[in-house]
């Protein structure tokens, strides 16, 4: 029985030769999402293999680790370089990974639509200068990863970016990451701390502004 289980684990390992660089992962990882690999491994279509019996893929290996990380977790931390993000997006399009394509599209939009600021005075100035109906101010701890925080609100920017401006400010107090919306029409503030649900909260907030 143990040898049978060991054999099954071995057959789940897939060797890939991506542009001359070798990678190993599991079949379950490669077939977790619909796309290139699921079709390749589950439909029985002919595949090209090298001399070591690894599946050969004629693509650059430069960002393939990011492709594998996304397949494993359904998410991935993208690099700061927008050039690299653009290259990853092209690879994601080749591998038919729609979720990763969307992440790559969202990243530069957040960079373009949001600002990191240092002081309360800058927050006030940002709100005053905004021409949108509302401003979202996200406060994060200095120990937090600013990229992680920006990725949490990326969907908010995508859905509501035509009606809100977004800025980020770090803080030192022993509090959780939190945020507030400033309604510029009524000159009112709505506070919140559920960062994970910030997109839905933003949509409700904007919907209420539109009704007023």
N, C-alpha and C positions, 0 to 999 in steps of 0.2 A: 504493500500500500504506500509506504514512504517513497519507494523508488518511482511509483506511478505519479505521485504528487510532484516529485522532483522533476520528472520528465515533462509534466505539464507546464511547470514554471519555465523550463528551458525553451519549450516551443513557443512561449509567449514573448520571448526576446526577439526583437527585430533589429537587424543590422542595416544601417543606411550609409551609403557613400554619397555625400552631398558635395558635388564639385571637387572630389578628391579628398575630402576630409571625412573620417569615419565617426559615426555616432551610433550609440546603442540605446534603445528604449524598449518599452513594452508595446505589444499589439493593442492592449486595452487603452493605453495612453493615446496612441495614434488614431484610434477609432472612436474616441470619446465624443467628438463633434463631427457633424456632417462636413464633408469636404473632400479634398484630394486623397488623403490617406485612407479614409473610410471606404471610398470607392476602390482605391487601389488594392486594399487588403481583403475586402469582403465580397467583391464581385467576380473574382477569378480571372480578371483580364490579364493578358501577358505582361510581365514586368522585365525590365532590363536589369541584369545582375553583373557584378564584376567577378574577377577571378576568385574572390573569397566568398562568393555567394551573397554578398551584401547587395541590397537594392540600390541601383545607381540612379541618382536624381541630378540632372544637369542644371543645377542652380548654384549661386554663390553660397558658401557656408558661413559667411560673415555674421549673419544675424540668426542663424538656425537655432542657436540655444534659446533665443527669445521665442521662436516658434514652438519649441518643445515646452518651454515654461508655460506658455499660454495653453497648450494642449493639456498639460498636467493640472493646471489650477483654474482655467477659465479666465485668467487675469494675468497681467504682467506689468512690472514697473518699466516704463519706457524711458529711454535716455533723454537728457536735456537737449541734445543736438537735434534740431528740427530736420537737418539733412539725414541723420540716422533714422529718425521717425519715418521720414518719407521712404527711405529704403526698406524699412520693415513693412511699411504699408504695401509696397510692391510685392514683397515676398508673401505677405498675407493674402493678397489678391490671387497670386499664383496657386497657393495652397487652399484657396476657397474658404478661408476662415473669416466669415463675416464679422464675428465679434471682435477680432483683432483689428480688422480694417476700421471698424467704428472707433476703437480706442485711438488709433493713429490719426483719424480725422479730428477727433475731439481735442487731442492734445494741443495742436497749434491754435485752435479756436479759443481755448482757455488762456493760453499765453497772450493772445491778442486782446482778449476781452476782460482781463483781470490785472490787478496791480498789487504788489506787495509794498506796504507802507510801514513807517516806523513810529509815528507819534499820533497822539489824539488830535493834534492840530491838523495833521495831514488827512485824518479821517474826515474831520469837519470840512476841510477844503475839497476833498474828493466828493463828498455829498453835495456841497454847494455848487460845484462845477458840473455835476452830472446833468445831462439833458434828458435822462430817462424818467419814467414814472416812479421808479423806486431804486434803491441802492441796497445791496446785500453786503454786509460787513462780516467777515469770518475771522474769529479770533482763535489762534492756535498757540500751543505752548512752544517755547524755544526748543524743547527737546523733540518736538514732533517733526515729522518729515513734511516739508511744505509741499512737495510734489504729491504725497499721499493725500493731503488735505485738498489740493487743487483737483485731484482726480475724483474725490468724493462729490465735489460741486460741479463737475464738468457737465453732467446731464442737466443741471439747472441752467447753466449758461446756454446749452444747446436749445433747450425748450423755451427759455424765457429771455434770452439775450437781447431780443429786440425791445424789451420793456424794462430790463434792469441792468445796472452796472454792478460789478463785483470787485471788492478789494479784500486784501488779507492783512491782518496785523498780529504780530506775535505778542505774547504777554508772559509774565513770570509768576503770577499768582497761582496758588494751589487750587485751580479750578479745572473743570473739564473744558475741552474745546467747545466753543459756543458761537452764536451768531446773532445778528439782529437785522431786520428789514426796516428801512426808513421809507415811509410813504411820503413822497414829495408833494403829492396833491393835498393831503390832509396835514402834512408835517407831523406825522406820528411815527413812533417806533414800536415794533413788535419783536420781542426777544424769544430765543429758543436755544436748546442745547442738543437736539436730536439730529446730529450731523448726518447720520446714516439715512434719514428720511428727508433730507433738506430739499430734494427735488420736488417731492409731493407737496411739501409745505410751501415752497415758492410758488407753485402753480395755484394753490388755494389762495395765497396772498394776492397774486396778480389778478386772479378771478374776482376777488372782492374789490380790488381797485377799479376794475373795469365796470363793475356794477354801480359804483358810486358816481 
